[in-house]
Amino acid sequence: MPRSTGKLACPLWLYIFFLFMPELPEVETIARGLAKRVTGDTIESVWLGQKKEPLKSPAAQIASVLEHSRIAQVRRMGKHIVFDLDRVAPTPSSAIGQRSKKVARVAQPPKTGQTKAQWIVHLGMTGRLQVCDPQMETPKHTHATLKLSSGRELRFIDPRRFGRLSVASSGDFDAAGVEPLEVDLERFVDLFRGRKTPIKSALLNQKLLRGVGNIYADESLFRAGIRPRRRAVSITHEQLRKLYPSVQEVLKEAIALGGSSVSDYVNADGEEGFFQLQHRVYGREGEPCLVCKTPIKRVVIAGRSSHYCPKCQK
C-alpha cells in the first residue's frame, strides 16, 4: 500500500493540479504531455484506494483491464483523458529471472489481434496525474497507483474526490456531444437552433459540445459579439456563423499557449499556461474592455459566472 504524506511527492515538472474545473485546452495539454511520457509502457500491477467516489467502474474491473496492458496512446476526448490499451500477456516469472532488470522493464510491443480497452480519467476539480519513481513518497489522497514496466509509477491524486476513473473493456468509450475542433459549420449551427436556454448555458452543455467550459465560452462569445444571456433561439444564423470560428480560434490559441493558469495549473512539464494573459473578458470584472474601454460586467447564469462587455456584445 502506498505511503501517505501531505507533501508533494514528485518533481514539479510532473505535477498537474487544478483548483478550477479543467477545460478542453488544459486537458489537451495534459494528455499530450502524458502521451510523451508513458506511451509504449506496460502496466504491470494496479493499486486502488478504499474511497468509492473516484471509481466510476468497479475496482475489480479497473484492475483486470489495466493490469498487463500496454499504453498504446493517450488522448483527450472532451474533458476526459483516455488511455488506449493493448492487452499484453504477462511475462512468466521464470522468463523474467533469465533477464537483467533493465531488460525485464522494457515494454514489449503488442501482438496482432490483442484485445483493445480504455482507461478513462476525468480530473474533476483537484485531480492530478503523476509519473514518479516508486521510491518517492506517495501524497495523501492518492486513489490509484499503476506500476509500469519502465520502473516508474503513474499515480492519480484527488483531494476533493470529484475526479472519476473508469474503464471500457471493449474500447468503445464515447463522450457525449461533438468535438468543437472537429464539428463543421452546418452541424454547429444545428446544435443551437431553436434552443430557449441562454447561449452561454448551451455552450457549456457537454451533450452538445464537449470540452468547452466557462473560460472559453466567455472568450468565444466576446469575440463573436454575443451577450451570454441571449437565448440561443434569438441568435441569428449569421451570428452563429461568427460564433463558430470564434470558438475554434479561442480553443486553438489556448492549446498553443498551454491553457490558462488561473490557479495552480501547470502542464506535464511543470510549466504554467499563458492563455490567461490573453483573456479579454474572463476574470476581468470592472476592468476596461480592451476594445472600447467600457467596464467588463459579470452576471451569474445557471450558477456560473459570466463575463462580458455591455457595449461590444449585443
C-alpha positions as CSV (number, residue, x, y, z in Angstrom):
1,M,0.0,0.0,0.0
2,P,1.4,3.5,-0.9
3,R,2.8,5.6,1.9
4,S,0.8,8.6,2.8
5,T,2.1,12.1,3.3
6,G,0.8,15.6,2.8
7,K,3.9,16.7,0.9
8,L,4.3,16.9,-2.9
9,A,5.9,13.5,-3.8
10,C,7.1,14.1,-7.3
11,P,9.3,16.7,-9.0
12,L,7.5,19.9,-10.0
13,W,7.7,19.1,-13.7
14,L,5.4,16.0,-13.1
15,Y,2.9,18.0,-11.1
16,I,-0.6,18.5,-12.5
17,F,-3.1,20.2,-10.3
18,F,-6.4,22.2,-10.5
19,L,-8.4,24.4,-8.3
20,F,-10.8,25.0,-11.2
21,M,-12.5,22.6,-13.5
22,P,-10.1,21.9,-16.3
23,E,-11.4,22.7,-19.8
24,L,-10.6,21.4,-23.2
25,P,-7.2,23.3,-23.7
26,E,-5.9,22.2,-20.2
27,V,-6.9,18.6,-20.7
28,E,-5.5,18.5,-24.2
29,T,-2.2,19.9,-22.9
30,I,-2.0,17.3,-20.1
31,A,-2.9,14.5,-22.5
32,R,-0.2,15.4,-24.9
33,G,2.4,15.6,-22.0
34,L,1.4,12.2,-20.7
35,A,1.5,10.7,-24.2
36,K,5.2,11.7,-24.4
37,R,6.0,10.1,-21.1
38,V,4.0,6.8,-20.9
39,T,3.1,5.7,-24.4
40,G,4.5,2.2,-25.0
41,D,4.8,1.4,-21.3
42,T,3.1,-1.6,-19.9
43,I,1.0,-1.6,-16.7
44,E,2.3,-4.4,-14.5
45,S,0.1,-4.0,-11.5
46,V,-2.6,-1.7,-10.1
47,W,-3.3,-0.5,-6.5
48,L,-6.7,1.2,-5.9
49,G,-7.7,3.1,-2.7
50,Q,-10.6,2.4,-0.5
51,K,-12.6,5.6,-1.3
52,K,-15.5,4.7,-3.6
53,E,-16.2,8.2,-5.1
54,P,-13.3,8.2,-7.7
55,L,-14.2,4.8,-9.1
56,K,-16.9,5.0,-11.7
57,S,-16.2,1.4,-12.7
58,P,-15.9,-1.4,-10.1
59,A,-12.4,-1.7,-8.6
60,A,-12.0,-5.3,-9.7
61,Q,-12.9,-4.4,-13.3
62,I,-10.5,-1.5,-13.4
63,A,-7.6,-3.7,-12.1
64,S,-8.5,-6.5,-14.5
65,V,-8.5,-4.2,-17.6
66,L,-5.4,-2.3,-16.7
67,E,-3.0,-5.0,-15.5
68,H,-0.7,-6.4,-18.2
69,S,-2.0,-3.8,-20.7
70,R,0.3,-1.7,-22.9
71,I,-0.5,2.0,-23.2
72,A,-0.8,2.4,-26.9
73,Q,-2.0,6.0,-26.9
74,V,-3.0,8.9,-24.6
75,R,-5.5,11.4,-25.9
76,R,-8.3,13.8,-25.0
77,M,-11.9,13.2,-25.5
78,G,-14.0,16.1,-24.3
79,K,-12.8,16.8,-20.8
80,H,-11.6,13.2,-20.4
81,I,-8.1,11.8,-20.7
82,V,-8.3,8.5,-22.5
83,F,-5.6,5.8,-22.3
84,D,-6.0,3.4,-25.2
85,L,-4.7,0.0,-24.2
86,D,-3.4,-3.2,-25.9
87,R,-3.8,-6.3,-23.8
88,V,-0.3,-7.9,-23.3
89,A,0.1,-11.4,-21.9
90,P,2.1,-11.3,-18.6
91,T,5.7,-12.5,-18.9
92,P,6.3,-15.7,-16.9
93,S,8.3,-15.1,-13.8
94,S,10.7,-17.8,-14.8
95,A,11.5,-15.9,-18.0
96,I,12.0,-12.6,-16.1
97,G,14.6,-14.4,-14.0
98,Q,16.6,-15.1,-17.1
99,R,16.9,-11.4,-18.0
100,S,18.6,-8.4,-16.4
101,K,16.3,-6.0,-14.6
102,K,16.8,-3.4,-17.2
103,V,15.6,-5.7,-20.0
104,A,12.7,-7.0,-18.0
105,R,11.3,-3.5,-17.6
106,V,11.2,-2.8,-21.4
107,A,7.6,-2.7,-22.6
108,Q,7.0,-5.4,-25.2
109,P,5.2,-4.4,-28.4
110,P,1.6,-5.7,-28.7
111,K,0.8,-8.7,-30.7
112,T,-1.6,-8.8,-33.6
113,G,-5.2,-9.5,-32.5
114,Q,-4.9,-8.4,-28.9
115,T,-7.9,-7.0,-27.1
116,K,-8.3,-3.2,-27.1
117,A,-9.5,-1.5,-24.0
118,Q,-9.5,2.0,-22.5
119,W,-8.8,3.7,-19.2
120,I,-10.8,6.9,-18.8
121,V,-9.7,9.7,-16.4
122,H,-11.7,12.8,-15.5
123,L,-9.7,15.1,-13.3
124,G,-12.7,16.8,-11.7
125,M,-11.5,20.0,-9.9
126,T,-8.5,18.8,-7.9
127,G,-7.3,15.7,-9.8
128,R,-3.8,15.3,-10.9
129,L,-1.7,12.6,-12.5
130,Q,2.0,12.0,-11.6
131,V,4.6,9.9,-13.2
132,C,7.1,9.1,-10.4
133,D,9.9,7.0,-9.2
134,P,8.3,4.3,-6.9
135,Q,10.7,5.4,-4.1
136,M,9.0,8.8,-3.9
137,E,6.7,9.3,-1.0
138,T,3.0,8.9,-2.1
139,P,0.9,12.1,-1.5
140,K,-2.2,12.0,0.7
141,H,-5.4,11.4,-1.3
142,T,-3.8,9.0,-3.8
143,H,-6.6,6.9,-5.2
144,A,-4.7,4.8,-7.8
145,T,-1.2,3.7,-8.4
146,L,-0.1,1.9,-11.6
147,K,3.3,0.2,-11.6
148,L,4.8,0.5,-15.1
149,S,7.3,-1.8,-16.8
150,S,9.7,1.1,-17.1
151,G,10.1,1.1,-13.4
152,R,8.0,4.2,-12.8
153,E,4.6,4.7,-11.2
154,L,1.6,6.5,-12.6
155,R,-0.5,7.9,-9.7
156,F,-3.9,9.5,-9.6
157,I,-4.3,12.0,-6.7
158,D,-7.5,13.9,-6.0
159,P,-8.1,15.6,-2.6
160,R,-11.7,16.6,-3.2
161,R,-12.6,13.3,-4.9
162,F,-14.5,14.9,-7.8
163,G,-12.4,13.1,-10.4
164,R,-13.5,9.8,-11.9
165,L,-11.7,6.7,-13.0
166,S,-13.4,4.1,-15.3
167,V,-12.6,1.6,-18.0
168,A,-14.2,0.5,-21.2
169,S,-13.3,-3.2,-21.7
170,S,-14.2,-3.2,-25.4
171,G,-12.6,0.2,-26.1
172,D,-15.8,1.8,-27.1
173,F,-15.9,4.8,-24.7
174,D,-17.6,7.8,-26.3
175,A,-18.1,11.1,-24.5
176,A,-21.4,12.8,-25.3
177,G,-21.5,15.7,-27.6
178,V,-19.3,16.7,-30.6
179,E,-15.8,17.8,-30.6
180,P,-15.7,21.6,-31.1
181,L,-12.5,21.5,-33.1
182,E,-13.9,18.8,-35.4
183,V,-17.5,19.9,-35.9
184,D,-18.4,21.5,-39.3
185,L,-20.3,24.8,-39.5
186,E,-23.6,23.3,-40.5
187,R,-23.6,20.9,-37.6
188,F,-22.5,23.6,-35.2
189,V,-25.4,25.9,-36.2
190,D,-27.9,23.0,-35.8
191,L,-26.7,22.4,-32.3
192,F,-28.2,25.7,-31.0
193,R,-31.1,26.2,-33.4
194,G,-34.4,26.5,-31.5
195,R,-33.0,26.2,-28.0
196,K,-34.5,28.5,-25.4
197,T,-31.6,28.3,-23.0
198,P,-29.0,31.2,-22.8
199,I,-26.3,30.7,-25.4
200,K,-23.7,30.6,-22.6
201,S,-25.5,27.6,-21.0
202,A,-25.8,25.9,-24.4
203,L,-22.1,26.3,-25.0
204,L,-21.4,24.6,-21.6
205,N,-23.8,21.8,-22.3
206,Q,-21.5,18.8,-22.7
207,K,-24.2,16.9,-24.6
208,L,-23.9,19.4,-27.4
209,L,-20.2,20.5,-27.4
210,R,-17.8,18.5,-25.3
211,G,-14.9,20.2,-23.6
212,V,-15.9,23.9,-23.7
213,G,-16.1,25.4,-20.2
214,N,-16.6,28.7,-18.5
215,I,-13.4,30.5,-19.6
216,Y,-13.6,29.6,-23.2
217,A,-17.3,30.2,-23.6
218,D,-16.9,33.7,-22.3
219,E,-14.0,34.4,-24.5
220,S,-15.7,33.0,-27.6
221,L,-18.9,35.0,-27.0
222,F,-16.9,38.2,-26.7
223,R,-15.1,37.6,-30.0
224,A,-18.4,36.9,-31.6
225,G,-20.1,40.0,-30.1
226,I,-22.9,38.0,-28.4
227,R,-24.1,38.5,-24.8
228,P,-24.1,35.4,-22.7
229,R,-27.7,35.8,-21.5
230,R,-29.0,35.8,-25.1
231,R,-31.4,32.9,-25.7
232,A,-29.9,30.6,-28.3
233,V,-33.1,30.7,-30.3
234,S,-32.8,34.5,-30.7
235,I,-29.3,34.3,-32.2
236,T,-29.3,34.8,-36.0
237,H,-27.8,32.4,-38.4
238,E,-25.2,35.0,-39.3
239,Q,-24.3,35.4,-35.6
240,L,-23.9,31.7,-35.2
241,R,-21.6,31.6,-38.3
242,K,-19.5,34.2,-36.5
243,L,-19.5,32.2,-33.2
244,Y,-18.3,29.1,-34.9
245,P,-14.8,30.3,-35.8
246,S,-14.6,32.3,-32.6
247,V,-14.9,29.1,-30.5
248,Q,-12.3,27.2,-32.6
249,E,-9.9,30.1,-32.6
250,V,-10.1,30.6,-28.9
251,L,-9.5,26.9,-28.2
252,K,-6.6,26.6,-30.6
253,E,-4.9,29.7,-29.3
254,A,-5.4,28.4,-25.7
255,I,-3.9,25.0,-26.6
256,A,-0.9,26.7,-28.3
257,L,-0.3,28.7,-25.1
258,G,-0.7,25.6,-22.8
259,G,-4.0,26.5,-21.4
260,S,-5.0,29.1,-18.7
261,S,-3.2,29.1,-15.3
262,V,-5.8,31.0,-13.4
263,S,-5.0,28.9,-10.3
264,D,-2.3,26.3,-9.6
265,Y,-2.5,24.6,-13.0
266,V,0.8,23.6,-14.7
267,N,1.3,21.2,-17.6
268,A,3.2,17.9,-17.6
269,D,6.5,19.7,-17.8
270,G,5.7,21.8,-14.7
271,E,5.2,24.9,-16.8
272,E,2.3,27.3,-16.5
273,G,-0.1,28.1,-19.3
274,F,-0.1,31.6,-20.7
275,F,-3.6,32.0,-22.2
276,Q,-4.8,33.8,-19.1
277,L,-2.7,36.7,-20.4
278,Q,-4.9,36.8,-23.4
279,H,-8.2,36.8,-21.6
280,R,-10.3,39.7,-22.9
281,V,-13.3,39.3,-20.5
282,Y,-13.0,36.3,-18.2
283,G,-12.0,37.3,-14.7
284,R,-11.8,41.0,-15.7
285,E,-14.9,42.3,-13.9
286,G,-14.8,46.1,-13.5
287,E,-11.7,46.4,-15.7
288,P,-11.9,48.4,-19.0
289,C,-12.8,46.4,-22.2
290,L,-9.7,46.1,-24.3
291,V,-11.6,47.3,-27.3
292,C,-13.9,50.1,-26.1
293,K,-12.8,50.8,-22.5
294,T,-16.3,50.0,-21.1
295,P,-16.1,48.2,-17.7
296,I,-16.5,44.5,-18.0
297,K,-19.6,43.1,-16.3
298,R,-20.2,39.8,-14.5
299,V,-23.5,38.1,-14.3
300,V,-24.5,34.6,-13.0
301,I,-26.2,32.3,-15.4
302,A,-27.3,28.9,-14.1
303,G,-25.0,29.2,-11.2
304,R,-21.9,30.1,-13.4
305,S,-20.2,33.4,-13.5
306,S,-20.2,35.0,-17.0
307,H,-18.1,38.0,-18.1
308,Y,-19.0,40.3,-21.0
309,C,-18.6,43.8,-22.4
310,P,-22.0,45.5,-22.4
311,K,-21.0,47.6,-25.4
312,C,-19.2,45.2,-27.6
313,Q,-21.6,42.3,-27.1
314,K,-25.3,42.6,-28.1
